[in-house]
Amino acid sequence: MDTCIPDCKMLRIVVAAPTRIGHTKVGADMGLALARLGHQVFYFDYDTKPPSHRVLPRALRFGNWQEQYLDYVNERVLSFVRRVNPDIFLCVKGVQFYPETIRRIKESGATTVGYWIDDPLDHRRSLVNAAFYQYYFTNDASSVACYSSEGLARINHLASSANTDLFYPLPVSQPLADVIFVGTHSAYRESIIMQLQDFDIRVYGPGWRKSKLRKTMIFPEAFGKKTNEIFNRAKINLNIHN
C-alpha cells in the first residue's frame, strides 16, 4: 500500500541505522517505506563518529577511543529521542547501543523494535541486545526457532525486500559479463568464484584485490544506481551468502 488509510494514526518513528553512501541501506529504505505510509520518520545514524575521531587516525587516538565512541553514540541517541519524542524507535542492527540505552528509550514512552539483518551468520552479536527490545525481528526464518530456544519470546521473521526506486529493469544493453558477483570478499566467497574461472566473470567489492583469483576481473565496490546498472548488465547475478 502506498498511502495511509484516512483514519490511521500518523506515528513519529525514529529509524536508527547507517544512512551514508557505502553503508547498508536497509534502515534508510524502511524509513522511506514508512514515510510513504504517512508516518513521520526521523533518522539517527549510529555510525557517526565523535568530532575528534573524524580528524585523528586510529593510531593517534587515545587507548580507550572505542569506549569513547560508544559513549558518544549512546548519549547522542538518548538526546535525539528526548528531542523527537517518537512513538516507535526502530533499530536496524545497532550493536553500538548499550542495553541500558534501549531500556531508557522504552521508559521514555517509545515502543522499541529491533531488526537483525545478518542471521544466521552473525547471530551471536544479535543476542547482546535482542532481549531488551519490546519487539524483535530477524531476516532469517530459520533463526526464529533458535531465538525462541534462547529465551526470546517476542521474535518474528521479517523478510528482506528491495527498494524499487533503486532496483528496477533498465533497457537491454550489451552484457558486462556472463556472471557478476557484487559483495565484500570472504574466503568462502572466493572459494566459489575460484570454481567459476572458466566463465566470463566480474567481481565488485572491497577486499578482492588480495585474493588468489587470476582470471577474474575485479572492480571497486558499487552502491545504489551503480549496482542496479551492473545487475541489469549481467547474464547471471550471483549471490553467495556466507
Contacts in CASP RR format, 6 or more apart in sequence:
PFRMAT RR
TARGET T0000
AUTHOR 0000-0000-0000
METHOD contacts of the structure
MODEL  1
MDTCIPDCKMLRIVVAAPTRIGHTKVGADMGLALARLGHQVFYFDYDTKP
PSHRVLPRALRFGNWQEQYLDYVNERVLSFVRRVNPDIFLCVKGVQFYPE
TIRRIKESGATTVGYWIDDPLDHRRSLVNAAFYQYYFTNDASSVACYSSE
GLARINHLASSANTDLFYPLPVSQPLADVIFVGTHSAYRESIIMQLQDFD
IRVYGPGWRKSKLRKTMIFPEAFGKKTNEIFNRAKINLNIHN
1 37 0 8 1.000
2 36 0 8 1.000
2 37 0 8 1.000
3 36 0 8 1.000
3 37 0 8 1.000
3 38 0 8 1.000
4 10 0 8 1.000
4 37 0 8 1.000
4 38 0 8 1.000
4 39 0 8 1.000
10 38 0 8 1.000
10 39 0 8 1.000
10 40 0 8 1.000
11 39 0 8 1.000
11 40 0 8 1.000
11 86 0 8 1.000
11 87 0 8 1.000
11 88 0 8 1.000
12 39 0 8 1.000
12 40 0 8 1.000
12 42 0 8 1.000
12 84 0 8 1.000
12 85 0 8 1.000
12 86 0 8 1.000
12 87 0 8 1.000
12 88 0 8 1.000
13 31 0 8 1.000
13 34 0 8 1.000
13 39 0 8 1.000
13 40 0 8 1.000
13 41 0 8 1.000
13 42 0 8 1.000
13 86 0 8 1.000
13 87 0 8 1.000
13 88 0 8 1.000
13 89 0 8 1.000
13 90 0 8 1.000
14 41 0 8 1.000
14 42 0 8 1.000
14 43 0 8 1.000
14 44 0 8 1.000
14 80 0 8 1.000
14 81 0 8 1.000
14 84 0 8 1.000
14 86 0 8 1.000
14 88 0 8 1.000
14 89 0 8 1.000
14 90 0 8 1.000
14 110 0 8 1.000
15 27 0 8 1.000
15 28 0 8 1.000
15 30 0 8 1.000
15 31 0 8 1.000
15 34 0 8 1.000
15 41 0 8 1.000
15 42 0 8 1.000
15 43 0 8 1.000
15 44 0 8 1.000
15 90 0 8 1.000
15 91 0 8 1.000
15 92 0 8 1.000
16 43 0 8 1.000
16 44 0 8 1.000
16 46 0 8 1.000
16 77 0 8 1.000
16 89 0 8 1.000
16 90 0 8 1.000
16 91 0 8 1.000
16 92 0 8 1.000
16 94 0 8 1.000
16 97 0 8 1.000
17 24 0 8 1.000
17 26 0 8 1.000
17 27 0 8 1.000
17 28 0 8 1.000
17 30 0 8 1.000
17 43 0 8 1.000
17 44 0 8 1.000
17 45 0 8 1.000
17 46 0 8 1.000
17 91 0 8 1.000
17 92 0 8 1.000
17 93 0 8 1.000
17 94 0 8 1.000
18 24 0 8 1.000
18 25 0 8 1.000
18 27 0 8 1.000
18 28 0 8 1.000
18 45 0 8 1.000
18 46 0 8 1.000
18 47 0 8 1.000
19 25 0 8 1.000
19 27 0 8 1.000
19 28 0 8 1.000
19 43 0 8 1.000
19 45 0 8 1.000
20 45 0 8 1.000
20 47 0 8 1.000
21 223 0 8 1.000
22 221 0 8 1.000
22 223 0 8 1.000
23 47 0 8 1.000
24 92 0 8 1.000
24 117 0 8 1.000
25 163 0 8 1.000
25 223 0 8 1.000
25 224 0 8 1.000
26 92 0 8 1.000
26 115 0 8 1.000
26 117 0 8 1.000
26 160 0 8 1.000
27 90 0 8 1.000
27 92 0 8 1.000
27 115 0 8 1.000
28 43 0 8 1.000
29 161 0 8 1.000
29 163 0 8 1.000
30 90 0 8 1.000
30 92 0 8 1.000
30 115 0 8 1.000
31 41 0 8 1.000
31 43 0 8 1.000
31 90 0 8 1.000
32 41 0 8 1.000
32 163 0 8 1.000
32 165 0 8 1.000
34 41 0 8 1.000
35 41 0 8 1.000
42 80 0 8 1.000
42 84 0 8 1.000
42 86 0 8 1.000
44 76 0 8 1.000
44 77 0 8 1.000
44 80 0 8 1.000
46 73 0 8 1.000
46 77 0 8 1.000
46 94 0 8 1.000
46 96 0 8 1.000
46 97 0 8 1.000
47 96 0 8 1.000
48 73 0 8 1.000
48 76 0 8 1.000
49 69 0 8 1.000
49 72 0 8 1.000
50 68 0 8 1.000
50 69 0 8 1.000
50 72 0 8 1.000
52 61 0 8 1.000
53 61 0 8 1.000
53 65 0 8 1.000
53 68 0 8 1.000
53 69 0 8 1.000
58 65 0 8 1.000
62 68 0 8 1.000
69 96 0 8 1.000
70 96 0 8 1.000
70 98 0 8 1.000
73 96 0 8 1.000
73 97 0 8 1.000
74 96 0 8 1.000
74 97 0 8 1.000
74 98 0 8 1.000
74 101 0 8 1.000
77 97 0 8 1.000
77 101 0 8 1.000
77 105 0 8 1.000
78 101 0 8 1.000
78 104 0 8 1.000
78 105 0 8 1.000
81 89 0 8 1.000
81 105 0 8 1.000
81 108 0 8 1.000
81 110 0 8 1.000
82 108 0 8 1.000
85 108 0 8 1.000
85 110 0 8 1.000
86 110 0 8 1.000
87 110 0 8 1.000
87 111 0 8 1.000
88 110 0 8 1.000
88 111 0 8 1.000
88 113 0 8 1.000
89 105 0 8 1.000
89 110 0 8 1.000
89 111 0 8 1.000
89 112 0 8 1.000
89 113 0 8 1.000
90 113 0 8 1.000
90 114 0 8 1.000
90 115 0 8 1.000
91 97 0 8 1.000
91 102 0 8 1.000
91 112 0 8 1.000
91 113 0 8 1.000
91 114 0 8 1.000
91 115 0 8 1.000
91 133 0 8 1.000
92 114 0 8 1.000
92 115 0 8 1.000
92 117 0 8 1.000
93 115 0 8 1.000
93 116 0 8 1.000
93 117 0 8 1.000
93 118 0 8 1.000
94 129 0 8 1.000
95 125 0 8 1.000
95 128 0 8 1.000
95 129 0 8 1.000
97 129 0 8 1.000
99 128 0 8 1.000
99 129 0 8 1.000
99 132 0 8 1.000
102 112 0 8 1.000
102 129 0 8 1.000
102 132 0 8 1.000
102 133 0 8 1.000
103 132 0 8 1.000
105 112 0 8 1.000
106 112 0 8 1.000
106 134 0 8 1.000
111 134 0 8 1.000
111 135 0 8 1.000
112 132 0 8 1.000
112 133 0 8 1.000
112 134 0 8 1.000
112 135 0 8 1.000
113 133 0 8 1.000
113 134 0 8 1.000
113 135 0 8 1.000
113 136 0 8 1.000
113 137 0 8 1.000
114 129 0 8 1.000
114 130 0 8 1.000
114 133 0 8 1.000
114 135 0 8 1.000
114 136 0 8 1.000
114 137 0 8 1.000
115 136 0 8 1.000
115 137 0 8 1.000
115 138 0 8 1.000
115 139 0 8 1.000
115 158 0 8 1.000
116 122 0 8 1.000
116 126 0 8 1.000
116 130 0 8 1.000
116 136 0 8 1.000
116 137 0 8 1.000
116 138 0 8 1.000
116 139 0 8 1.000
117 139 0 8 1.000
117 160 0 8 1.000
118 125 0 8 1.000
118 126 0 8 1.000
118 139 0 8 1.000
119 126 0 8 1.000
119 138 0 8 1.000
119 139 0 8 1.000
119 140 0 8 1.000
119 143 0 8 1.000
120 140 0 8 1.000
120 142 0 8 1.000
120 143 0 8 1.000
120 146 0 8 1.000
121 241 0 8 1.000
121 242 0 8 1.000
123 143 0 8 1.000
123 146 0 8 1.000
126 138 0 8 1.000
127 150 0 8 1.000
130 136 0 8 1.000
130 147 0 8 1.000
130 152 0 8 1.000
130 155 0 8 1.000
131 151 0 8 1.000
131 152 0 8 1.000
133 154 0 8 1.000
134 154 0 8 1.000
135 154 0 8 1.000
135 156 0 8 1.000
136 147 0 8 1.000
136 152 0 8 1.000
136 154 0 8 1.000
136 155 0 8 1.000
136 156 0 8 1.000
137 155 0 8 1.000
137 156 0 8 1.000
137 157 0 8 1.000
137 158 0 8 1.000
138 144 0 8 1.000
138 147 0 8 1.000
138 155 0 8 1.000
138 156 0 8 1.000
138 157 0 8 1.000
138 158 0 8 1.000
139 157 0 8 1.000
139 158 0 8 1.000
139 159 0 8 1.000
139 160 0 8 1.000
140 157 0 8 1.000
141 157 0 8 1.000
141 159 0 8 1.000
143 157 0 8 1.000
144 155 0 8 1.000
144 156 0 8 1.000
144 157 0 8 1.000
147 155 0 8 1.000
148 155 0 8 1.000
166 224 0 8 1.000
166 225 0 8 1.000
166 227 0 8 1.000
166 228 0 8 1.000
167 227 0 8 1.000
167 228 0 8 1.000
167 231 0 8 1.000
168 228 0 8 1.000
169 232 0 8 1.000
170 228 0 8 1.000
170 229 0 8 1.000
170 232 0 8 1.000
173 232 0 8 1.000
173 233 0 8 1.000
174 233 0 8 1.000
175 233 0 8 1.000
175 234 0 8 1.000
175 235 0 8 1.000
176 202 0 8 1.000
176 230 0 8 1.000
176 233 0 8 1.000
176 234 0 8 1.000
177 200 0 8 1.000
177 201 0 8 1.000
177 202 0 8 1.000
177 217 0 8 1.000
177 234 0 8 1.000
177 235 0 8 1.000
178 199 0 8 1.000
178 200 0 8 1.000
178 201 0 8 1.000
178 234 0 8 1.000
178 235 0 8 1.000
178 236 0 8 1.000
179 196 0 8 1.000
179 199 0 8 1.000
179 200 0 8 1.000
179 201 0 8 1.000
179 202 0 8 1.000
179 234 0 8 1.000
179 235 0 8 1.000
179 236 0 8 1.000
179 238 0 8 1.000
180 201 0 8 1.000
180 202 0 8 1.000
180 203 0 8 1.000
180 204 0 8 1.000
180 230 0 8 1.000
180 231 0 8 1.000
180 233 0 8 1.000
180 234 0 8 1.000
180 236 0 8 1.000
180 237 0 8 1.000
180 238 0 8 1.000
181 189 0 8 1.000
181 193 0 8 1.000
181 201 0 8 1.000
181 202 0 8 1.000
181 203 0 8 1.000
181 204 0 8 1.000
181 237 0 8 1.000
181 238 0 8 1.000
181 239 0 8 1.000
181 240 0 8 1.000
182 203 0 8 1.000
182 204 0 8 1.000
182 205 0 8 1.000
182 221 0 8 1.000
182 222 0 8 1.000
182 227 0 8 1.000
182 230 0 8 1.000
182 231 0 8 1.000
182 237 0 8 1.000
183 189 0 8 1.000
183 203 0 8 1.000
183 204 0 8 1.000
183 205 0 8 1.000
183 206 0 8 1.000
183 221 0 8 1.000
184 205 0 8 1.000
184 206 0 8 1.000
184 207 0 8 1.000
184 221 0 8 1.000
185 205 0 8 1.000
185 206 0 8 1.000
185 207 0 8 1.000
185 208 0 8 1.000
185 210 0 8 1.000
185 211 0 8 1.000
186 242 0 8 1.000
188 240 0 8 1.000
188 242 0 8 1.000
189 240 0 8 1.000
189 242 0 8 1.000
190 208 0 8 1.000
190 211 0 8 1.000
190 212 0 8 1.000
190 213 0 8 1.000
192 238 0 8 1.000
192 240 0 8 1.000
193 201 0 8 1.000
193 203 0 8 1.000
193 211 0 8 1.000
193 213 0 8 1.000
193 216 0 8 1.000
193 240 0 8 1.000
194 212 0 8 1.000
194 213 0 8 1.000
196 238 0 8 1.000
197 213 0 8 1.000
197 214 0 8 1.000
197 215 0 8 1.000
197 216 0 8 1.000
201 215 0 8 1.000
201 216 0 8 1.000
201 217 0 8 1.000
202 216 0 8 1.000
202 217 0 8 1.000
202 218 0 8 1.000
202 219 0 8 1.000
202 234 0 8 1.000
203 213 0 8 1.000
203 216 0 8 1.000
203 217 0 8 1.000
203 218 0 8 1.000
203 219 0 8 1.000
204 218 0 8 1.000
204 219 0 8 1.000
204 220 0 8 1.000
204 221 0 8 1.000
204 222 0 8 1.000
204 227 0 8 1.000
204 230 0 8 1.000
205 218 0 8 1.000
205 219 0 8 1.000
205 220 0 8 1.000
205 221 0 8 1.000
205 222 0 8 1.000
206 220 0 8 1.000
206 221 0 8 1.000
208 216 0 8 1.000
208 218 0 8 1.000
209 218 0 8 1.000
211 218 0 8 1.000
222 230 0 8 1.000
231 237 0 8 1.000
END
